[in-house]
Amino acid sequence: MRDAWVTLSVGVTTTQSHKRKRTGQMKKVRFWGLDVHAETIAVAVAEAEGEVRSLGIVPNREESVCKLVKKLGPAEQLRAC
């Protein structure tokens, strides 16, 4: 059994998020889903326009998830589900 856990935080409070939406600073929100298994994580992304696509499978390792988050774009524009 693995004893390492990954904690993801976007770092934007609800109030900050609403301010950005009103001022137009938040242009594109991406929703990403993770199907977590012991050794791997299947990843999918849904764009704000409605397109949903699989991004493939990454190893279930902290560095893999961190790399994925950086690849998806600014953290304040990501929503995990």
N, C-alpha and C positions, 0 to 999 in steps of 0.2 A: 504494500500500500504506500502511495506517495504521501509525503508529509509537507510538501510545498504547496502553498496556496497563492494565487494571483489576485490582487485586489486592484480593480480598475476604478478610477474616479475621473470624472469629466472636469471637475473644478469650476463649474458654473452653477450658481444658485438659481432658483426659480426666478427671483427678481431680476437678476442679471440677464437671464434668458429672455424674459419678456421685454426688457429694455432694448436688447439687441434686435429683436423681431420688429419692434416699433420703429426703430431708427434705420432699419434696413441693413444692419451690419451682418446679420446671419442670413446669408444668401442660399445656402444649400445644406440641407440636413440629410444625413444618411443613417439608415437603420441597419444594424448588423446583428445577425443571430449566430449563436454558437451551439452546436450539438456536441457536448463534451463527453468524451470516453476516456478510459484509463490511459491510453497511449496516444490518442489523436483527438483533434477537434475539427469537425466539419464546419465550414464558414460560408454564410450567405449574406448578401447585402441587398437592401431595398432602397432604391433612390426615391427622392421626394416626388418624382414624376410618376412613380408606380412600378418601374422596371425592377424585377427581382431576379437575381442571378447567383449561382454558386461560385464561390471563389476557390473552392477546393478544400483540401485537408492539410492541416499543419500539425506538427508534433505538439503534444500536450506538455509544453515547456514554457516557462515564464518569458524567456527571450523571444520565442516564436510569437507569442501574443503581443508583446511590446512592438516587435517589428511590424506585425499586422496593423496595429493601431496607427503607427506612423505612416504606413502605406495608404491607409484609408483617408487620411486628411486630418485637419485640425480637430483636436479632441472635443472642442466646444461645439462642433458641428456633427458629432456622432451620438447616436442613441442606441444603446444595447438592448436587445430583447431576447 
